[in-house]
Amino acid sequence: MRAVTMAVTMMAVGAVSLSAQTAQPANQGQAVRQATPAAAGATIRVQMKQVGARYMFEPANFTVKVGDVVEFVNVNGFPHNVQFEPTKIPAGAADVLNRAMPNRMGPLASPMMVQPNQTYRISFAGAPVGTYDYFCLPHKALGMTGRITVQAR
């Protein structure tokens, strides 16, 4: 009986733990800098959108600190992605970015985002300081580009 009680308790704890890991709040609105646990740094939200005939990141140019996370939010005008210019990032940054970018469609390139409010997060933990030029592959020729400046913490 004690073994059964222990097994049921462990399954319940595991279910609560799993639900806490998969639950994600729906965040919408303007680009914001949100506090997250100290070890993770801050989260900077960047909207990917179309306004009239213009495609843009909002904000397009901004500053983060090593350890911050940038969350790209697909608002409208998709498909969008985030891709870094390999010749316009600091030395050593490509390896850090490639490790921080899940489900890449290529080096330094996020997957295409096609759903409204879909998000893609890139951690700058361990990233070299400097400037990182990035763009949306489908809309680069239409000016959907930006620059992230990474500063020491």
MDTraj code that builds the backbone (N, CA, C; nanometers):
import mdtraj as md
import numpy as np

residues = "MET ARG ALA VAL THR MET ALA VAL THR MET MET ALA VAL GLY ALA VAL SER LEU SER ALA GLN THR ALA GLN PRO ALA ASN GLN GLY GLN ALA VAL ARG GLN ALA THR PRO ALA ALA ALA GLY ALA THR ILE ARG VAL GLN MET LYS GLN VAL GLY ALA ARG TYR MET PHE GLU PRO ALA ASN PHE THR VAL LYS VAL GLY ASP VAL VAL GLU PHE VAL ASN VAL ASN GLY PHE PRO HIS ASN VAL GLN PHE GLU PRO THR LYS ILE PRO ALA GLY ALA ALA ASP VAL LEU ASN ARG ALA MET PRO ASN ARG MET GLY PRO LEU ALA SER PRO MET MET VAL GLN PRO ASN GLN THR TYR ARG ILE SER PHE ALA GLY ALA PRO VAL GLY THR TYR ASP TYR PHE CYS LEU PRO HIS LYS ALA LEU GLY MET THR GLY ARG ILE THR VAL GLN ALA ARG".split()
xyz = np.array([
    [0.0827, -0.1186, 0.0000],
    [0.0000, 0.0000, 0.0000],
    [0.0866, 0.1243, 0.0000],
    [0.1951, 0.1203, 0.0794],
    [0.2843, 0.2361, 0.0872],
    [0.3498, 0.2632, -0.0490],
    [0.3875, 0.1576, -0.1218],
    [0.4490, 0.1740, -0.2534],
    [0.3507, 0.2362, -0.3514],
    [0.2239, 0.1972, -0.3457],
    [0.1219, 0.2543, -0.4339],
    [0.1021, 0.4013, -0.4018],
    [0.0944, 0.4359, -0.2743],
    [0.0778, 0.5758, -0.2341],
    [0.1958, 0.6588, -0.2824],
    [0.3161, 0.6057, -0.2678],
    [0.4371, 0.6755, -0.3111],
    [0.4347, 0.6972, -0.4625],
    [0.3964, 0.5956, -0.5396],
    [0.3924, 0.6062, -0.6861],
    [0.2898, 0.7092, -0.7299],
    [0.1707, 0.7103, -0.6674],
    [0.0667, 0.8072, -0.7016],
    [0.1140, 0.9486, -0.6678],
    [0.1786, 0.9655, -0.5547],
    [0.2313, 1.0966, -0.5157],
    [0.3346, 1.1448, -0.6164],
    [0.4252, 1.0574, -0.6591],
    [0.5288, 1.0957, -0.7556],
    [0.4685, 1.1329, -0.8897],
    [0.3637, 1.0611, -0.9343],
    [0.2978, 1.0955, -1.0609],
    [0.2302, 1.2309, -1.0504],
    [0.1676, 1.2601, -0.9375],
    [0.1005, 1.3886, -0.9187],
    [0.2012, 1.5025, -0.9193],
    [0.3132, 1.4848, -0.8508],
    [0.4177, 1.5873, -0.8497],
    [0.4716, 1.6073, -0.9895],
    [0.4937, 1.4987, -1.0629],
    [0.5433, 1.5083, -1.2005],
    [0.4462, 1.5806, -1.2908],
    [0.3166, 1.5560, -1.2761],
    [0.2168, 1.6237, -1.3580],
    [0.2139, 1.7723, -1.3286],
    [0.2229, 1.8106, -1.2011],
    [0.2252, 1.9518, -1.1652],
    [0.3502, 2.0168, -1.2207],
    [0.4633, 1.9508, -1.2109],
    [0.5893, 2.0029, -1.2630],
    [0.5812, 2.0217, -1.4138],
    [0.5266, 1.9234, -1.4864],
    [0.5154, 1.9320, -1.6308],
    [0.4231, 2.0458, -1.6712],
    [0.3095, 2.0612, -1.6035],
    [0.2179, 2.1685, -1.6411],
    [0.2802, 2.3046, -1.6142],
    [0.3619, 2.3170, -1.5124],
    [0.4274, 2.4443, -1.4847],
    [0.5298, 2.4766, -1.5929],
    [0.5940, 2.3744, -1.6516],
    [0.6926, 2.3986, -1.7558],
    [0.6285, 2.4335, -1.8883],
    [0.5108, 2.3815, -1.9191],
    [0.4517, 2.4030, -2.0499],
    [0.3553, 2.5203, -2.0528],
    [0.3116, 2.5680, -1.9390],
    [0.2192, 2.6813, -1.9381],
    [0.2941, 2.8068, -1.9789],
    [0.2380, 2.8814, -2.0762],
    [0.2993, 3.0052, -2.1214],
    [0.1934, 3.1124, -2.1286],
    [0.2196, 3.2282, -2.0674],
    [0.1213, 3.3353, -2.0737],
    [0.1140, 3.3929, -2.2142],
    [-0.0036, 3.4383, -2.2526],
    [-0.0202, 3.5046, -2.3818],
    [0.0115, 3.6519, -2.3621],
    [0.1230, 3.6960, -2.4192],
    [0.1656, 3.8350, -2.4059],
    [0.1538, 3.9033, -2.5399],
    [0.0879, 4.0176, -2.5406],
    [0.0725, 4.0935, -2.6629],
    [0.1034, 4.2384, -2.6321],
    [0.1187, 4.3188, -2.7373],
    [0.1364, 4.4620, -2.7174],
    [0.2686, 4.5112, -2.7704],
    [0.3042, 4.6305, -2.7268],
    [0.4252, 4.6967, -2.7730],
    [0.5495, 4.6236, -2.7248],
    [0.6607, 4.6573, -2.7889],
    [0.7877, 4.5985, -2.7465],
    [0.8163, 4.6441, -2.6044],
    [0.8507, 4.5510, -2.5197],
    [0.8759, 4.5830, -2.3795],
    [0.9974, 4.5074, -2.3309],
    [1.0556, 4.5570, -2.2252],
    [1.1664, 4.4895, -2.1576],
    [1.1091, 4.4387, -2.0269],
    [1.1088, 4.3065, -2.0097],
    [1.0502, 4.2474, -1.8904],
    [1.1595, 4.1861, -1.8050],
    [1.1421, 4.1995, -1.6749],
    [1.2362, 4.1368, -1.5827],
    [1.2073, 3.9879, -1.5764],
    [1.3115, 3.9084, -1.5782],
    [1.3022, 3.7642, -1.5606],
    [1.4016, 3.7293, -1.4513],
    [1.4123, 3.6062, -1.4105],
    [1.5072, 3.5735, -1.3045],
    [1.6464, 3.6282, -1.3345],
    [1.7177, 3.6710, -1.2311],
    [1.8458, 3.7387, -1.2451],
    [1.9435, 3.6624, -1.3332],
    [1.9483, 3.5317, -1.3222],
    [2.0434, 3.4538, -1.4006],
    [2.0114, 3.4599, -1.5486],
    [1.8853, 3.4781, -1.5847],
    [1.8448, 3.4783, -1.7242],
    [1.8491, 3.6166, -1.7859],
    [1.8592, 3.7218, -1.7071],
    [1.8559, 3.8566, -1.7618],
    [1.7140, 3.9001, -1.7906],
    [1.7004, 3.9953, -1.8809],
    [1.5697, 4.0510, -1.9166],
    [1.5229, 3.9910, -2.0480],
    [1.3937, 4.0056, -2.0759],
    [1.3374, 3.9656, -2.2040],
    [1.2944, 4.0906, -2.2780],
    [1.3422, 4.1055, -2.3986],
    [1.3075, 4.2189, -2.4839],
    [1.2177, 4.1656, -2.5945],
    [1.1001, 4.2232, -2.6086],
    [1.0018, 4.1759, -2.7060],
    [1.0078, 4.2633, -2.8309],
    [1.0163, 4.1976, -2.9462],
    [1.0231, 4.2662, -3.0749],
    [0.9084, 4.2156, -3.1617],
    [0.8272, 4.3086, -3.2103],
    [0.7159, 4.2711, -3.2969],
    [0.7631, 4.2635, -3.4422],
    [0.7132, 4.1648, -3.5130],
    [0.7420, 4.1473, -3.6562],
    [0.6094, 4.1742, -3.7266],
    [0.6074, 4.2808, -3.8097],
    [0.4764, 4.3179, -3.8632],
    [0.4833, 4.3927, -3.9946],
    [0.3642, 4.4080, -4.0511],
    [0.3446, 4.4858, -4.1724],
    [0.2524, 4.6004, -4.1369],
    [0.2923, 4.7223, -4.1745],
    [0.2095, 4.8408, -4.1555],
    [0.1961, 4.9059, -4.2925],
    [0.0788, 4.8952, -4.3518],
    [0.0611, 4.9417, -4.4892],
    [0.1492, 4.8576, -4.5796],
    [0.2351, 4.9249, -4.6580],
    [0.3258, 4.8536, -4.7476],
    [0.4621, 4.8288, -4.6841],
    [0.4789, 4.8682, -4.5571],
    [0.6079, 4.8539, -4.4888],
    [0.6116, 4.7288, -4.4019],
    [0.7225, 4.6562, -4.4104],
    [0.7477, 4.5417, -4.3243],
    [0.8547, 4.5842, -4.2248],
    [0.8366, 4.5491, -4.0965],
    [0.9312, 4.5996, -3.9970],
    [0.9400, 4.5139, -3.8730],
    [1.0520, 4.5326, -3.8055],
    [1.0697, 4.4874, -3.6684],
    [1.0438, 4.6102, -3.5832],
    [0.9743, 4.5934, -3.4725],
    [0.9491, 4.7079, -3.3837],
    [0.9744, 4.6674, -3.2403],
    [1.0809, 4.7194, -3.1781],
    [1.1820, 4.8081, -3.2350],
    [1.2769, 4.7285, -3.3252],
    [1.3400, 4.7983, -3.4181],
    [1.4350, 4.7339, -3.5089],
    [1.5762, 4.7384, -3.4511],
    [1.6099, 4.8485, -3.3897],
    [1.7438, 4.8689, -3.3339],
    [1.7309, 4.8883, -3.1835],
    [1.8028, 4.8080, -3.1068],
    [1.7917, 4.8151, -2.9618],
    [1.9147, 4.7546, -2.8982],
    [1.9260, 4.7738, -2.7672],
    [2.0424, 4.7264, -2.6924],
    [1.9990, 4.6224, -2.5902],
    [2.0786, 4.5161, -2.5787],
    [2.0575, 4.4134, -2.4775],
    [2.1878, 4.3963, -2.4008],
    [2.1790, 4.3264, -2.2904],
    [2.2983, 4.2907, -2.2137],
    [2.3234, 4.1410, -2.2302],
    [2.4476, 4.1010, -2.2166],
    [2.4804, 3.9587, -2.2231],
    [2.3913, 3.8861, -2.1220],
    [2.3241, 3.7814, -2.1659],
    [2.2335, 3.7059, -2.0793],
    [2.0874, 3.7394, -2.1016],
    [2.0571, 3.8491, -2.1703],
    [1.9179, 3.8825, -2.2007],
    [1.8639, 3.7892, -2.3088],
    [1.7319, 3.7878, -2.3211],
    [1.6631, 3.7087, -2.4224],
    [1.5830, 3.8037, -2.5098],
    [1.5887, 3.7826, -2.6403],
    [1.5049, 3.8595, -2.7324],
    [1.3940, 3.7671, -2.7803],
    [1.2708, 3.8129, -2.7631],
    [1.1542, 3.7358, -2.8063],
    [1.0916, 3.8073, -2.9257],
    [1.0946, 3.7416, -3.0409],
    [1.0341, 3.7957, -3.1619],
    [0.8904, 3.7457, -3.1694],
    [0.7960, 3.8377, -3.1924],
    [0.6540, 3.8043, -3.1960],
    [0.6010, 3.8315, -3.3369],
    [0.5448, 3.7301, -3.3984],
    [0.4899, 3.7384, -3.5332],
    [0.3509, 3.8020, -3.5260],
    [0.3401, 3.9280, -3.5602],
    [0.2128, 3.9992, -3.5469],
    [0.1281, 3.9835, -3.6729],
    [0.1792, 4.0275, -3.7870],
    [0.1056, 4.0157, -3.9132],
    [0.2032, 4.0295, -4.0301],
    [0.1530, 4.0136, -4.1525],
    [0.2370, 4.0268, -4.2700],
    [0.3312, 3.9107, -4.2920],
    [0.3039, 3.7985, -4.2283],
    [0.3937, 3.6843, -4.2341],
    [0.3824, 3.6113, -4.3671],
    [0.4833, 3.5255, -4.3955],
    [0.5788, 3.4648, -4.3035],
    [0.6947, 3.5588, -4.2711],
    [0.7485, 3.5418, -4.1499],
    [0.8661, 3.6153, -4.1052],
    [0.9651, 3.5154, -4.0461],
    [1.0901, 3.5581, -4.0406],
    [1.1903, 3.4849, -3.9651],
    [1.2937, 3.5841, -3.9152],
    [1.3905, 3.5359, -3.8417],
    [1.5015, 3.6174, -3.7915],
    [1.6285, 3.5504, -3.8415],
    [1.7102, 3.6281, -3.9089],
    [1.8341, 3.5735, -3.9618],
    [1.9443, 3.6775, -3.9407],
    [2.0606, 3.6318, -3.8968],
    [2.1726, 3.7217, -3.8710],
    [2.2682, 3.7229, -3.9895],
    [2.3215, 3.8407, -4.0194],
    [2.4228, 3.8571, -4.1249],
    [2.5541, 3.7986, -4.0736],
    [2.6040, 3.6906, -4.1322],
    [2.7248, 3.6273, -4.0782],
    [2.8481, 3.7180, -4.0774],
    [2.8552, 3.8143, -4.1687],
    [2.9713, 3.9044, -4.1727],
    [2.9500, 4.0308, -4.0903],
    [2.8327, 4.0407, -4.0259],
    [2.8023, 4.1617, -3.9488],
    [2.7630, 4.1283, -3.8054],
    [2.8359, 4.0304, -3.7495],
    [2.8233, 3.9953, -3.6083],
    [2.9654, 3.9820, -3.5535],
    [2.9842, 3.9939, -3.4220],
    [3.1194, 3.9840, -3.3657],
    [3.1820, 3.8455, -3.3866],
    [3.3131, 3.8425, -3.3830],
    [3.3865, 3.7159, -3.3909],
    [3.3406, 3.6245, -3.2775],
    [3.3153, 3.4997, -3.3078],
    [3.2714, 3.4022, -3.2078],
    [3.1215, 3.4011, -3.1836],
    [3.0488, 3.4963, -3.2406],
    [2.9048, 3.5051, -3.2151],
    [2.8246, 3.3988, -3.2893],
    [2.8713, 3.3554, -3.4042],
    [2.7939, 3.2584, -3.4831],
    [2.7686, 3.1295, -3.4050],
    [2.8705, 3.0779, -3.3385],
    [2.8528, 2.9543, -3.2611],
    [2.7537, 2.9741, -3.1472],
    [2.7631, 3.0869, -3.0781],
    [2.6719, 3.1167, -2.9666],
    [2.5286, 3.1268, -3.0182],
    [2.5088, 3.2004, -3.1264],
    [2.3744, 3.2172, -3.1815],
    [2.3172, 3.0854, -3.2316],
    [2.3962, 3.0092, -3.3052],
    [2.3455, 2.8816, -3.3573],
    [2.3014, 2.7885, -3.2453],
    [2.3730, 2.7891, -3.1325],
    [2.3315, 2.7071, -3.0175],
    [2.2049, 2.7626, -2.9523],
    [2.1855, 2.8948, -2.9603],
    [2.0714, 2.9593, -2.8942],
    [1.9467, 2.9638, -2.9818],
    [1.9575, 2.9184, -3.1062],
    [1.8454, 2.9267, -3.2001],
    [1.7925, 2.7861, -3.2307],
    [1.6853, 2.7447, -3.1624],
    [1.6300, 2.6107, -3.1871],
    [1.5621, 2.6016, -3.3234],
    [1.5600, 2.4831, -3.3783],
    [1.4866, 2.4534, -3.5030],
    [1.5275, 2.5429, -3.6196],
    [1.6552, 2.5729, -3.6295],
    [1.7030, 2.6600, -3.7369],
    [1.6745, 2.5992, -3.8735],
    [1.6518, 2.6871, -3.9729],
    [1.6390, 2.6377, -4.1105],
    [1.7723, 2.6471, -4.1823],
    [1.8729, 2.6998, -4.1148],
    [2.0079, 2.7103, -4.1675],
    [2.0930, 2.7827, -4.0657],
    [2.2217, 2.7997, -4.0945],
    [2.3069, 2.8730, -4.0004],
    [2.2537, 3.0142, -3.9768],
    [2.2425, 3.0507, -3.8510],
    [2.2000, 3.1852, -3.8088],
    [2.0597, 3.2224, -3.8555],
    [1.9760, 3.1247, -3.8876],
    [1.8425, 3.1515, -3.9424],
    [1.7346, 3.0754, -3.8660],
    [1.6400, 3.1500, -3.8118],
    [1.5267, 3.0865, -3.7426],
    [1.4349, 3.0217, -3.8450],
    [1.3439, 2.9370, -3.7983],
    [1.2423, 2.8837, -3.8905],
    [1.1451, 2.9949, -3.9302],
    [1.0699, 2.9710, -4.0350],
    [0.9659, 3.0660, -4.0754],
    [0.8516, 3.0600, -3.9747],
    [0.8033, 3.1771, -3.9410],
    [0.6894, 3.1877, -3.8486],
    [0.5671, 3.2257, -3.9318],
    [0.4636, 3.1444, -3.9237],
    [0.3462, 3.1663, -4.0090],
    [0.2159, 3.1854, -3.9313],
    [0.2198, 3.1696, -3.8002],
    [0.0991, 3.1832, -3.7195],
    [0.0971, 3.3168, -3.6466],
    [-0.0197, 3.3814, -3.6349],
    [-0.0281, 3.5054, -3.5564],
    [0.0146, 3.4791, -3.4119],
    [0.0894, 3.5733, -3.3551],
    [0.1369, 3.5695, -3.2166],
    [0.2358, 3.4561, -3.1885],
    [0.2849, 3.3902, -3.2924],
    [0.3898, 3.2898, -3.2751],
    [0.5149, 3.3628, -3.2281],
    [0.5903, 3.3012, -3.1382],
    [0.7105, 3.3650, -3.0851],
    [0.8338, 3.2805, -3.1113],
    [0.9472, 3.3485, -3.1120],
    [1.0765, 3.2817, -3.1265],
    [1.1735, 3.3536, -3.0343],
    [1.2362, 3.2797, -2.9453],
    [1.3234, 3.3371, -2.8436],
    [1.4692, 3.3022, -2.8698],
    [1.5549, 3.4045, -2.8578],
    [1.6985, 3.3852, -2.8741],
    [1.7670, 3.4403, -2.7498],
    [1.8426, 3.3552, -2.6832],
    [1.9179, 3.3965, -2.5649],
    [2.0541, 3.4507, -2.6076],
    [2.0936, 3.5597, -2.5435],
    [2.2255, 3.6172, -2.5674],
    [2.3212, 3.5847, -2.4521],
    [2.2934, 3.4749, -2.3827],
    [2.3839, 3.4277, -2.2773],
    [2.5149, 3.3853, -2.3423],
    [2.6251, 3.4398, -2.2951],
    [2.7556, 3.4054, -2.3483],
    [2.7896, 3.4716, -2.4806],
    [2.7037, 3.5603, -2.5287],
    [2.7277, 3.6256, -2.6579],
    [2.8366, 3.7320, -2.6446],
    [2.9242, 3.7407, -2.7437],
    [3.0252, 3.8467, -2.7410],
    [2.9597, 3.9844, -2.7533],
    [3.0174, 4.0833, -2.6883],
    [2.9648, 4.2197, -2.7015],
    [2.9901, 4.2693, -2.8434],
    [2.9039, 4.3592, -2.8885],
    [2.9180, 4.4164, -3.0224],
    [2.7827, 4.4319, -3.0888],
    [2.7844, 4.4559, -3.2196],
    [2.6606, 4.4752, -3.2943],
    [2.6296, 4.3520, -3.3781],
    [2.5004, 4.3231, -3.3878],
    [2.4490, 4.2059, -3.4588],
    [2.3436, 4.2554, -3.5578],
    [2.3739, 4.2547, -3.6861],
    [2.2757, 4.2925, -3.7868],
    [2.1893, 4.1714, -3.8193],
    [2.0585, 4.1946, -3.8281],
    [1.9657, 4.0851, -3.8552],
    [1.8599, 4.1314, -3.9539],
    [1.7842, 4.0354, -4.0079],
    [1.6822, 4.0675, -4.1071],
    [1.5782, 3.9565, -4.1119],
    [1.4694, 3.9838, -4.1811],
    [1.3668, 3.8839, -4.2136],
    [1.3924, 3.8440, -4.3585],
    [1.4224, 3.7167, -4.3820],
    [1.4590, 3.6725, -4.5160],
    [1.3530, 3.7067, -4.6221],
    [1.2234, 3.6772, -4.6011],
    [1.1264, 3.7085, -4.7060],
    [1.1094, 3.8584, -4.7319],
    [1.1446, 3.9423, -4.6344],
    [1.1184, 4.0863, -4.6475],
    [1.2441, 4.1729, -4.6387],
    [1.3592, 4.1119, -4.6516],
    [1.4845, 4.1881, -4.6444],
    [1.4903, 4.2960, -4.7524],
    [1.4541, 4.2611, -4.8746],
    [1.4572, 4.3579, -4.9850],
    [1.3586, 4.4725, -4.9630],
    [1.2611, 4.4515, -4.8750],
    [1.1621, 4.5556, -4.8439],
    [1.2011, 4.6342, -4.7190],
    [1.3228, 4.6118, -4.6710],
    [1.3750, 4.6914, -4.5595],
    [1.3498, 4.6362, -4.4208],
    [1.3092, 4.5111, -4.4090],
    [1.2844, 4.4550, -4.2761],
    [1.4171, 4.4062, -4.2184],
    [1.4897, 4.5007, -4.1588],
    [1.6219, 4.4757, -4.1033],
    [1.6331, 4.5434, -3.9678],
    [1.7359, 4.5074, -3.8942],
    [1.7580, 4.5703, -3.7644],
    [1.8977, 4.5440, -3.7135],
    [1.9255, 4.6024, -3.5973],
    [2.0564, 4.5856, -3.5335],
    [2.0371, 4.5727, -3.3837],
    [2.0994, 4.4697, -3.3286],
    [2.1020, 4.4489, -3.1844],
    [2.2423, 4.4822, -3.1362],
    [2.2516, 4.5673, -3.0364],
    [2.3795, 4.5970, -2.9745],
    [2.3853, 4.5223, -2.8416],
    [2.4850, 4.4381, -2.8261],
    [2.5012, 4.3595, -2.7035],
    [2.6103, 4.4256, -2.6195],
    [2.5746, 4.4550, -2.4948],
    [2.6682, 4.5158, -2.4005],
    [2.6966, 4.4192, -2.2865],
    [2.8113, 4.4392, -2.2219],
    [2.8450, 4.3586, -2.1039],
    [2.7461, 4.3872, -1.9929],
    [2.7241, 4.2896, -1.9084],
    [2.6316, 4.3043, -1.7947],
    [2.6971, 4.3835, -1.6852],
])
top = md.Topology()
chain = top.add_chain()
for i, resn in enumerate(residues, 1):
    res = top.add_residue(resn, chain, resSeq=i)
    for name in ("N", "CA", "C"):
        top.add_atom(name, md.element.get_by_symbol(name[0]), res)
traj = md.Trajectory(xyz[None], top)
